[in-house]
Amino acid sequence: MGDLTDHIAQAHLKARNDLSELSRLSEFLGTFFTRNGLPEDLVGDFELALEEVFVNAVMHGYPDGGEHEISVSVALDDGVVNLTVEDDGLPFNPLEAPLVDLDLPFEQRGIGGLGIHLVKGLMDNLEYTRAEGRNRLVMRKKIGI
């Protein structure tokens, strides 16, 4: 009987709180998905979700500016891809953000909220925690192979 860790593949990346890091994040995910033989359409979902969460952290998490580190991890565990984003920005739980009423005319929807709405639709499960001054969002999606 093999060790349980035989089924886990993972990778980590530390990024600066700068939008120029998006291409590096996309490449990081692409490499992980290719290396683990995961479906190409799945990487698109994760790239989009990561971009939304990363951009939110960069744009809204650091009103005082300065350079900060945003940690990104991806793991494949028993047919489920887990993508984790951690930052030391302002506390923000995206799961508590109100869902956008897509039935309202565009002008009445207000600003923001669509990104999180999108992420919730792309992933099977989202889990947020705030600990030791850090936001931690875990996004999970089962692989339909």
SENUGU-216643 format. One line per 2 residues: number of its first residue (from 1); their letters; for each residue z negated, y negated, x of C-alpha. Coordinates in pm, 1 decimal. Layout:
<sites>
NUM = A = Z Y X ~ ... .
</sites>
This chain:
<sites>
1 = MG = 0.0 0.0 0.0 ~ 109.2 -333.4 150.0 .
3 = DL = -106.0 -640.5 189.5 ~ -81.6 -891.6 -97.0 .
5 = TD = 26.0 -1162.9 147.2 ~ 347.8 -968.9 212.4 .
7 = HI = 484.9 -1124.9 -107.1 ~ 411.1 -1485.2 -14.4 .
9 = AQ = 656.2 -1712.6 165.6 ~ 552.6 -2071.4 223.4 .
11 = AH = 647.5 -2391.2 402.6 ~ 482.2 -2730.0 450.5 .
13 = LK = 608.2 -3078.6 525.7 ~ 425.0 -3404.9 587.8 .
15 = AR = 622.5 -3711.7 479.9 ~ 558.6 -4084.4 512.9 .
17 = ND = 522.0 -4288.6 194.2 ~ 875.5 -4417.2 234.4 .
19 = LS = 1176.9 -4352.5 10.9 ~ 1386.6 -4284.4 321.0 .
21 = EL = 1203.4 -3948.3 338.9 ~ 1381.7 -3821.5 24.4 .
23 = SR = 1674.4 -3671.1 216.9 ~ 1433.1 -3488.8 448.7 .
25 = LS = 1242.2 -3353.1 145.7 ~ 1565.6 -3235.0 -16.2 .
27 = EF = 1670.7 -3059.8 305.9 ~ 1323.8 -2901.9 335.9 .
29 = LG = 1350.1 -2751.1 -14.5 ~ 1711.2 -2641.7 34.8 .
31 = TF = 1621.1 -2458.0 354.8 ~ 1326.2 -2281.6 189.7 .
33 = FT = 1534.4 -2171.5 -110.3 ~ 1822.5 -2048.3 108.2 .
35 = RN = 1591.1 -1865.4 348.6 ~ 1426.2 -1683.1 58.0 .
37 = GL = 1750.1 -1604.7 -129.3 ~ 1651.8 -1805.2 -436.3 .
39 = PE = 1905.5 -1913.9 -701.6 ~ 2090.3 -2234.8 -618.8 .
41 = DL = 2042.6 -2385.8 -966.2 ~ 1666.2 -2349.2 -924.2 .
43 = VG = 1660.9 -2565.7 -611.8 ~ 1817.0 -2849.3 -814.0 .
45 = DF = 1528.6 -2839.7 -1062.4 ~ 1273.3 -2852.8 -782.9 .
47 = EL = 1458.0 -3129.2 -595.0 ~ 1464.3 -3341.7 -909.4 .
49 = AL = 1096.0 -3277.1 -984.9 ~ 993.7 -3349.0 -624.9 .
51 = EE = 1198.5 -3668.6 -616.8 ~ 1033.0 -3796.3 -937.4 .
53 = VF = 679.9 -3718.9 -819.3 ~ 741.2 -3849.8 -465.5 .
55 = VN = 902.5 -4174.4 -583.4 ~ 612.4 -4232.9 -825.8 .
57 = AV = 358.6 -4182.7 -546.1 ~ 545.4 -4417.1 -308.5 .
59 = MH = 616.3 -4689.3 -566.8 ~ 282.4 -4692.3 -749.9 .
61 = GY = 23.7 -4517.9 -532.7 ~ -13.1 -4773.4 -255.2 .
63 = PD = -35.3 -5130.0 -388.5 ~ -188.1 -5245.9 -58.8 .
65 = GG = 102.5 -5105.7 142.8 ~ 43.6 -4947.7 480.9 .
67 = EH = 166.1 -4614.4 607.2 ~ 32.8 -4304.2 436.4 .
69 = EI = 105.6 -3934.3 450.3 ~ 227.9 -3734.5 153.0 .
71 = SV = 195.2 -3360.3 194.2 ~ 450.9 -3128.0 33.5 .
73 = SV = 417.7 -2749.2 21.5 ~ 641.1 -2489.5 -135.3 .
75 = AL = 552.5 -2124.4 -180.2 ~ 710.8 -1819.6 -334.6 .
77 = DD = 446.6 -1587.4 -470.4 ~ 529.0 -1282.8 -684.3 .
79 = GV = 838.0 -1432.0 -848.6 ~ 691.8 -1779.7 -898.7 .
81 = VN = 781.7 -2088.1 -695.4 ~ 488.9 -2327.5 -647.6 .
83 = LT = 560.5 -2682.2 -530.8 ~ 254.3 -2888.4 -437.0 .
85 = VE = 248.3 -3261.4 -366.8 ~ -68.2 -3424.7 -231.0 .
87 = DD = -125.8 -3793.1 -156.5 ~ -413.4 -4031.1 -94.3 .
89 = GL = -278.7 -4296.3 -331.8 ~ -443.7 -4443.0 -639.9 .
91 = PF = -575.7 -4180.3 -882.4 ~ -296.9 -4084.4 -1121.5 .
93 = NP = -283.0 -3781.3 -1345.7 ~ 77.3 -3748.7 -1466.9 .
95 = LE = -31.7 -3490.4 -1723.1 ~ -222.1 -3762.3 -1907.7 .
97 = AP = 77.4 -3995.9 -1911.4 ~ 205.1 -4028.4 -2267.4 .
99 = LV = 528.7 -3847.0 -2336.1 ~ 821.1 -4073.2 -2408.4 .
101 = DL = 934.3 -4069.7 -2771.5 ~ 1299.9 -3989.0 -2713.1 .
103 = DL = 1374.3 -4052.5 -3081.5 ~ 1300.1 -4422.9 -3038.0 .
105 = PF = 1587.1 -4656.3 -2950.0 ~ 1603.5 -4715.0 -2575.3 .
107 = EQ = 1484.3 -5077.2 -2607.0 ~ 1162.3 -4968.3 -2781.2 .
109 = RG = 1056.8 -4696.2 -2538.6 ~ 888.8 -4918.6 -2283.0 .
111 = IG = 909.0 -4883.6 -1908.3 ~ 846.6 -4559.9 -1722.6 .
113 = GL = 740.2 -4219.5 -1841.8 ~ 1083.9 -4058.2 -1838.8 .
115 = GI = 1035.4 -3906.0 -1493.4 ~ 720.0 -3719.1 -1589.2 .
117 = HL = 882.3 -3617.4 -1918.7 ~ 1167.3 -3472.1 -1712.7 .
119 = VK = 933.7 -3290.3 -1471.5 ~ 738.9 -3135.9 -1761.5 .
121 = GL = 1068.5 -3009.1 -1903.8 ~ 1191.1 -2862.2 -1573.4 .
123 = MD = 874.2 -2671.7 -1481.1 ~ 690.1 -2387.9 -1654.4 .
125 = NL = 347.6 -2521.9 -1560.7 ~ 192.5 -2834.6 -1407.6 .
127 = EY = -161.6 -2861.5 -1275.0 ~ -327.1 -3182.8 -1152.7 .
129 = TR = -652.3 -3224.7 -961.5 ~ -815.8 -3520.0 -786.9 .
131 = AE = -1049.3 -3426.1 -502.6 ~ -1174.2 -3598.2 -188.6 .
133 = GR = -968.9 -3909.8 -260.4 ~ -643.6 -3717.8 -301.5 .
135 = NR = -406.5 -3653.3 -591.2 ~ -278.9 -3294.4 -603.2 .
137 = LV = -0.8 -3188.7 -836.0 ~ 114.2 -2826.8 -845.4 .
139 = MR = 444.5 -2754.2 -1021.3 ~ 530.0 -2391.2 -1100.2 .
141 = KK = 842.0 -2218.2 -1220.4 ~ 910.9 -1847.7 -1260.4 .
143 = IG = 1234.3 -1726.3 -1106.7 ~ 1472.5 -1580.0 -1360.6 .
145 = I = 1645.1 -1333.2 -1127.5 .
</sites>
